[in-house]
Amino acid sequence: MMGWIDRISEGVGKAVSWLIPLLILELVYDTVSRYLFNAPSEWSYDISYMLYGTLFMFGAAHTLAVDKHVRIEILSDKVTPRTRAMIDAVCYVIFFFPAVGALLYFGILFALKSWNLLEVSGESMWGPPIYPFKTVIPIAAALLLLQGVAQFVRCMTLIVKGNHDDLKP
């Protein structure tokens, strides 16, 4: 099951990485049109925060899967893998699961409210529909929660069996 979750996280991470060139093209287009042609676009701001937000949110599970989230290296590098797994397991239970659970729960409420209102962005005169973008929050939170479960199981396996290879996706 953990391999399946890792493959989903990797696939989603690779898929959303294609938003980076789109975001760059959009920002370059807007900068050139604004400064060279004095013709700013009314849609650029909305597109840029939607692309960046989607990239950031959907990239979280993949980042967790490849162990690239922020951690205090001073502590984790000086302890054994088993001790690190114990610390990680406790942190998953105390911090990760409650925070991501809250993000998922409130993200669902946030997205449902937006869909019920057929909400549009009030950030620019363009006013694009924003409810699809707000749906990214609970979906990304669910993916992050799944990946967190896989990582927690790896920690518990290392604690119980002492097999260091079980922490690697």
N, C-alpha and C positions, 0 to 999 in steps of 0.2 A: 504494500500500500504506500509506503514512503517513497518508493521509486516512482510510482504513478503521480504522487503529489509533486515531486521534484520535476518530473517531465512537464507537468502543467505549468509550474512556475517558470521553467526555462522557456517553454513555448510562448507564454504570454510576454515574458521579458524580451525575447527576441522580436516578437511581433510589434510591441510598442516601441522598440528601439527605432523602427522606421518612422516614427513621429519626429525624431530629431532632425533629419534632413528637411522635413516639411516645415518644422518650426524655424529652422535657419533660413530657408527660402522665404518664408512669410516675413520674418524680421528684416531680412536684406531688402526685399521688395518694398516694405513700408518705409525703411530708412532712405532708400534711394528716391522713392516717389516723394517723400516729405522734404528732403533736403536739396535734391537736385531739381525737382520739378514743382516744388511748392504745392504738392497735391497729396496731402495726407489721406489715408483711407479711414473710413469710419468703422470698418470691420476688423482692423488689425489687432486692437487691444483684446477684443473678445476671443478671436481665434488664438492669439498667443497664450492667454491664460488657460483656455480650454485644452490646448495641445500640451502645454507644460504640466498642467494639473493631472491630465490623463497619464502622461508619461511618468510623473512622480508617483502617483498612486498605484498604477499597475506594475511599476518597477520594484515596489517594496518587497513583494513575495520572492522575486528572483534574487534581490539583494540579500535577503535573509537566507535563502537556499545556498548561496555561495559565500556566506559568512563575511559580508562586507559592511554590515551595519556598524555604527560607532560602538566602541567598547573601550574600557580602560585597560590599555595594553600593559601598563606598569604592573597591574595585579595578575592579569590572565597569563602573561608570559612566564611568571615566576612560580606557578603552581603546576602540579601534575595534571595530565588530561582528565583524570578521574575527578580531581578536586574542581577543576574548571567546569566539568559537566555538572557537578553538584551545585556550584554557584549559579550556573546557567539555568538549571532546573528550578531552583528556588526563585530566580528572577522571572522566569516564565510564569510561574504560578502567582507571584505577588504583583508583578508589573504588567507583563505582556498580555496574558489572557484577559485580565479585567479591562485594560485599556483598549485592546482590539475588539473585545466583546462589546464595549460601550460604543466604539466607532461603528461597528456593524449595526447594532441596535438603533442608534440615533441616525446613522446614515440611511437606514431603511425608512425611518419616519420622515427624514428630510427629503428623500427622493420621492416617496409616495405623496407628500404634500405638494411638491413641485409638479408632479404628474397630474394631480387633481386640479391644480390651478392652471396647467399648461403654461407654466411660468416662462417669461422671457427675461433676458438680461436687461438690467437698468443701468449698465455701466457705459453704454454708448448709445448714440442715436439709432444705430442699426437694430438693436433689440432682438438678437437671435433667440430661438428657443433654448432654454437652459436646462430643461428637465432631463434630456438624455445625458448631458454632462454630469448632473447631480447623481445620476444612476451609477456612475463610475465609483462613487464612494462606497456603497455597500458591496458591490461586486469585488472591488479591490480589497476591501476589509475581509471578505469571506476567503479570498485567495490567501491573504496574509495569515489569517487564522489557521487555515489548513496547513500552510507551510510551517507555522509555529507548532502545530501538533506534531508534525513529522520531526522537527528539530527537538522537541521535548522528548519524544519517544527515543530518539538517538541518544539524548543525554541519559535517560533512564537505562537504556541498554548498556551504555558505557559504565554507569555506576554499578549495575548489577553484575554484568559479565566481565567488565574490565577490558573489553575489546575496543581499542582506539579507532579501528577502521569503521566502526558503526556510526561515528559522528560525521563521516564524509557522505555527501549525497551521491 
